[in-house]
Amino acid sequence: MTAQTIKVLVVDDSLFMRAAIKSLLDSRPEFYVVDMAKDGKEAVDKVLSLRPDVVTMDFNMPRKNGVEAIVAIMEQCPTPVLMFSAHTRQGAKETFDALHAGAFDFVTKPAGEVSAQLDGIADELCSKLAAAARSTPRTKPRTPTRTSLRTTRPMSVPTLRSSRTMAAVNPNPRIVFIAISTGGPVALSRVIPQLPASLRVGIVIVQHMPPTFTGALAERLNAESPLQVREAANGDMPCPGLVLVAPGGQHVEFDSSGAIKLVAGPLVHGCRPAADVTMKSAARVYGRRAIGLIMTGMGKDGAEGLLAIKQAGGKTLAQDKASSVIFGMPKAALELDAVDEIVALDDVATKLQQI
């Protein structure tokens, strides 16, 4: 082990999962598994005694579950935590709870709660562990600053006004296209709930997440927000008062009328949905009415799309480095000279109301 080696604590109540994760990381020279823990209580104790650089964390465990363990870790010895999440609706809910408690990000288990074969997610797991180890943990969970009746009345699709009817009221609105990845759910929860129902622009969000998770994200934001928030569907027209989230596993493009087309095309930057696909399509269709915003995230997705919006006469924004969990995506856009204005996370909602 060298000074640059990333020390990892592996936490899972399954012996098979612990062994599989350890075996994968042992095959990578940049990682060193300092120990393993079988439940949340043991995880907290070992973080305190071993001081790892990063923790992989399961959710459903005895004594303390993943969220309870994260809260204790952030209070007693702030350490980056990467969640292992089940690819289910309940797994998505648990993941968002963990992210709001302070987790850095998550990877989904490829085959249920016990997934001994991790080859398919090995690169994603290792890149996120490396990024997490370089990050500064969030020590205080976010608490909502806006109270809304919708926190106890989740959205149901039949209550939504048709997006085409809404668009007919304002046939030429400006639309904000948001590219976001690592750190996105928490960042979005600090922006979308602060926007009023009278917002004059529509919003389309491309958040890098798998199927199920994007729907759960939309429901969570909808419950916190005066705006309507839901997953995008074929034929939707982006319009003021509506926030559309690109569904996991599909790219969002636009036809000549501005209506959404969902496309199961090839991965772009390893992602589907990809912000570059959406923003380049938006630049062609919406032109000067398009507003691009690139936020926290790993990689470079969205940089070329943001440049396309700028070249089409639209306005472009990027989240600043200080408030980004990972500055990769905004930095890539800045390097392309695609950004008109840099904005701190807590100023984004105000900026969108001024556009």
C-alpha positions in Angstrom: 0.0 0.0 0.0 1.3 3.5 -1.0 0.4 6.9 0.3 -1.9 7.3 -2.8 -3.8 4.1 -2.2 -7.5 4.6 -1.4 -8.5 2.9 1.8 -12.0 1.3 1.6 -14.3 0.0 4.3 -16.8 -2.5 2.8 -20.2 -2.6 4.6 -22.8 -5.2 3.7 -24.8 -7.8 5.7 -24.3 -10.4 3.0 -21.0 -12.4 3.3 -21.2 -13.0 -0.5 -21.5 -9.3 -1.3 -18.6 -8.4 1.1 -16.4 -11.0 -0.5 -17.4 -10.0 -4.1 -16.7 -6.3 -3.4 -13.4 -7.0 -1.7 -12.3 -9.4 -4.5 -13.1 -6.7 -7.1 -11.2 -4.0 -5.2 -8.3 -6.3 -4.4 -7.8 -6.6 -8.2 -7.2 -2.8 -8.5 -3.9 -1.6 -7.2 -5.3 1.9 -6.4 -7.6 0.4 -3.7 -6.9 -1.3 -0.3 -9.8 -2.8 1.6 -8.9 -2.0 5.2 -11.8 -4.1 6.7 -15.4 -5.2 6.3 -18.5 -4.7 8.4 -21.7 -6.7 8.5 -24.1 -4.1 9.8 -24.5 -0.3 10.3 -23.4 -0.3 13.9 -20.2 -2.1 13.1 -19.6 0.2 10.2 -19.7 3.3 12.4 -17.3 1.7 14.9 -14.8 0.7 12.2 -15.0 4.2 10.6 -14.0 5.7 13.9 -11.2 3.2 14.6 -9.8 2.7 11.0 -10.4 6.1 9.4 -10.9 4.8 5.8 -10.9 7.2 2.9 -14.3 6.0 1.6 -17.0 3.5 2.6 -19.2 1.3 0.4 -22.6 1.0 2.2 -25.5 -1.4 1.8 -29.0 -0.2 3.0 -30.9 -3.0 4.6 -28.8 -4.2 7.5 -29.4 -5.1 11.2 -28.8 -2.7 14.1 -28.4 0.3 11.9 -29.5 0.6 8.3 -27.6 2.5 5.7 -29.2 5.9 6.4 -28.8 5.6 10.2 -25.1 4.6 9.7 -24.5 7.5 7.4 -26.0 10.0 9.8 -23.8 8.6 12.6 -20.7 8.7 10.5 -21.3 12.3 9.3 -21.8 13.4 12.9 -18.8 11.5 14.4 -16.2 11.2 11.7 -17.3 12.6 8.3 -16.3 10.2 5.6 -17.4 9.8 2.0 -20.0 7.0 1.5 -20.9 5.3 -1.7 -24.2 3.4 -1.5 -25.0 0.1 -3.1 -28.6 0.2 -4.1 -31.2 -2.3 -5.2 -32.6 -1.8 -8.7 -36.2 -1.5 -7.4 -38.7 1.3 -6.6 -38.0 0.7 -2.8 -34.3 0.7 -3.5 -34.6 4.1 -5.2 -36.5 5.6 -2.3 -33.8 4.3 0.1 -31.1 5.7 -2.1 -32.5 9.2 -2.1 -32.9 9.0 1.7 -29.2 8.0 1.9 -28.1 10.8 -0.5 -30.0 13.4 1.6 -28.3 12.0 4.7 -24.9 12.7 3.2 -24.0 9.9 0.9 -21.7 10.9 -2.0 -23.4 8.8 -4.7 -24.6 5.3 -5.4 -24.2 2.3 -7.7 -26.9 -0.2 -8.4 -26.4 -3.8 -7.7 -26.7 -5.7 -11.0 -28.9 -8.5 -9.8 -30.9 -7.9 -6.6 -29.7 -7.6 -3.0 -27.0 -10.3 -3.5 -25.0 -9.8 -6.7 -21.8 -11.8 -6.6 -20.9 -10.9 -10.2 -19.9 -7.3 -10.3 -18.0 -7.2 -13.5 -20.7 -5.1 -15.2 -20.4 -2.3 -12.7 -16.7 -2.6 -11.9 -15.5 0.5 -13.7 -18.4 2.6 -12.4 -17.8 1.5 -8.9 -14.1 2.2 -9.0 -14.4 5.6 -10.6 -17.0 6.7 -8.1 -15.0 5.4 -5.2 -12.0 7.4 -6.4 -14.1 10.5 -6.9 -15.7 10.1 -3.5 -12.3 9.7 -1.8 -11.3 13.1 -3.2 -14.6 14.8 -2.1 -15.5 16.7 1.1 -18.4 14.9 2.9 -21.6 16.8 3.6 -21.8 16.8 7.4 -25.4 18.2 7.7 -28.4 16.6 5.9 -30.4 19.2 4.0 -33.7 20.2 5.6 -36.4 21.6 3.3 -36.7 25.4 3.5 -40.1 25.5 1.8 -43.3 24.1 3.4 -45.8 22.8 1.0 -49.1 20.8 1.3 -47.8 18.6 -1.5 -45.3 17.0 0.9 -48.3 15.0 2.2 -50.1 14.7 -1.1 -47.8 13.1 -3.7 -48.6 13.7 -7.4 -50.8 11.4 -9.3 -50.6 11.5 -13.0 -54.4 12.0 -13.7 -54.3 15.3 -11.8 -51.8 16.8 -14.2 -52.9 19.3 -16.8 -52.0 18.2 -20.3 -48.6 19.7 -21.1 -50.0 20.5 -24.6 -52.9 22.4 -23.1 -50.4 24.3 -20.8 -48.1 25.0 -23.8 -51.1 26.4 -25.8 -51.5 29.2 -23.2 -47.9 30.3 -23.9 -46.9 28.9 -27.3 -43.3 30.2 -27.4 -41.9 29.8 -23.9 -38.2 29.8 -23.0 -37.1 26.4 -21.7 -34.3 25.6 -19.3 -32.4 22.4 -20.1 -30.4 21.1 -17.0 -27.5 18.6 -17.3 -26.6 17.0 -13.9 -25.1 13.9 -12.5 -23.2 13.1 -9.3 -24.6 15.2 -6.5 -27.7 15.9 -8.6 -30.6 14.8 -6.4 -29.5 16.9 -3.4 -28.6 19.9 -5.7 -32.0 19.7 -7.4 -33.8 19.5 -4.1 -32.1 22.9 -3.3 -33.3 24.4 -6.6 -36.6 23.0 -7.8 -38.6 23.5 -4.6 -37.6 27.2 -4.4 -39.2 27.9 -7.8 -42.7 29.4 -7.8 -45.7 27.9 -9.7 -45.7 31.1 -11.7 -42.3 30.5 -13.1 -42.1 31.8 -16.7 -39.9 29.1 -18.1 -40.3 25.4 -18.5 -37.6 23.0 -17.3 -36.3 19.7 -18.7 -33.8 17.8 -16.4 -31.3 15.2 -17.7 -30.1 13.5 -14.5 -27.8 10.4 -15.0 -29.8 7.7 -13.3 -31.2 4.2 -14.3 -34.8 3.4 -14.9 -37.0 3.5 -11.7 -34.7 6.0 -10.1 -35.7 8.9 -12.4 -39.3 8.3 -11.7 -38.7 8.2 -7.9 -36.6 11.4 -8.3 -39.5 13.2 -10.1 -42.0 12.1 -7.5 -39.8 13.3 -4.6 -39.2 16.7 -6.3 -42.9 17.0 -7.1 -43.8 16.4 -3.4 -41.5 19.2 -2.3 -42.3 21.7 -5.1 -45.0 24.2 -6.1 -44.2 23.2 -9.7 -45.5 20.0 -11.3 -42.6 17.6 -11.7 -42.8 14.2 -13.5 -41.0 11.9 -15.8 -41.1 13.0 -19.5 -43.3 11.0 -21.9 -43.6 10.9 -25.7 -45.5 14.0 -26.9 -44.9 16.1 -23.9 -44.5 19.9 -24.6 -42.1 21.6 -22.2 -43.9 24.7 -20.8 -43.9 27.0 -17.8 -45.2 25.4 -14.6 -43.9 22.0 -15.6 -40.6 20.2 -14.8 -39.9 17.1 -16.9 -37.3 14.6 -15.9 -35.7 12.5 -18.7 -36.5 8.8 -17.9 -33.7 6.5 -17.2 -32.7 4.3 -20.2 -34.0 6.7 -22.8 -32.6 9.8 -24.5 -34.9 12.9 -24.8 -35.0 14.7 -28.1 -37.6 17.1 -29.7 -39.6 17.1 -32.9 -40.1 20.2 -35.0 -43.0 21.3 -32.9 -40.9 21.1 -29.7 -42.7 18.0 -28.4 -40.6 15.3 -26.7 -39.4 12.2 -28.4 -38.0 9.4 -26.3 -35.2 7.5 -28.1 -33.5 4.3 -26.9 -30.4 5.1 -28.9 -26.8 4.1 -28.1 -25.1 5.3 -24.9 -23.4 8.7 -25.1 -20.5 9.3 -22.7 -21.7 6.0 -21.2 -25.1 7.5 -20.4 -28.7 7.1 -21.4 -30.2 9.6 -21.0 -27.4 11.9 -22.0 -27.6 15.7 -21.8 -25.6 16.2 -25.0 -28.4 14.5 -27.0 -31.1 16.6 -25.3 -29.3 19.9 -25.5 -28.2 19.5 -29.1 -31.7 18.7 -30.1 -33.0 21.6 -28.1 -30.6 24.0 -29.8 -31.9 22.9 -33.2 -35.5 23.2 -32.3 -35.7 26.0 -29.7 -32.7 28.1 -30.8 -32.6 31.4 -28.8 -35.5 30.2 -26.6 -33.2 27.5 -25.1 -31.4 28.1 -21.8 -28.7 25.5 -20.9 -27.6 24.9 -17.3 -24.8 22.4 -16.5 -24.5 21.4 -12.9 -22.5 19.0 -10.6 -21.4 15.8 -12.2 -18.5 13.5 -13.3 -17.3 13.4 -16.9 -18.1 15.8 -19.7 -21.7 15.1 -20.7 -23.5 18.3 -21.5 -20.5 20.4 -22.6 -21.0 20.0 -26.3 -24.8 20.4 -25.9 -24.3 23.6 -23.9 -22.0 24.9 -26.7 -24.7 24.1 -29.2 -27.2 26.1 -27.3 -24.8 29.1 -27.0 -24.1 29.0 -30.7 -27.8 28.9 -31.4 -28.2 32.2 -29.5 -29.5 30.7 -26.2 -28.2 31.6 -22.8 -25.8 29.2 -20.9 -25.1 28.8 -17.2 -22.8 26.5 -15.2 -22.7 25.7 -11.4 -19.6 27.0 -9.7 -16.8 24.8 -8.4 -17.3 25.6 -4.7 -20.9 24.3 -4.6 -20.4 21.4 -7.0 -19.9 17.9 -5.5 -18.0 17.1 -8.6 -16.9 19.9 -11.0 -16.2 17.6 -14.0 -19.2 18.5 -16.2 -19.2 22.3 -15.5 -15.4 22.3 -16.0 -15.7 20.5 -19.4 -18.2 23.2 -20.5 -15.9 26.0 -19.4 -13.0 24.5 -21.3 -15.2 24.6 -24.5 -16.0 28.3 -23.8 -19.7 27.2 -23.7 -20.6 29.1 -20.5 -22.0 32.6 -20.4 -22.3 32.8 -16.6 -21.2 30.8 -13.5 -23.7 30.5 -10.7 -23.5 29.2 -7.1 -26.0 26.5 -6.3 -28.0 28.6 -3.8 -28.3 31.3 -6.5 -29.7 29.0 -9.2 -33.3 29.3 -8.3 -33.2 33.1 -8.2 -31.3 33.2 -11.5 -34.0 31.0 -13.2 -36.7 33.4 -12.0 -34.9 36.4 -13.5 -34.3 34.9 -17.0 
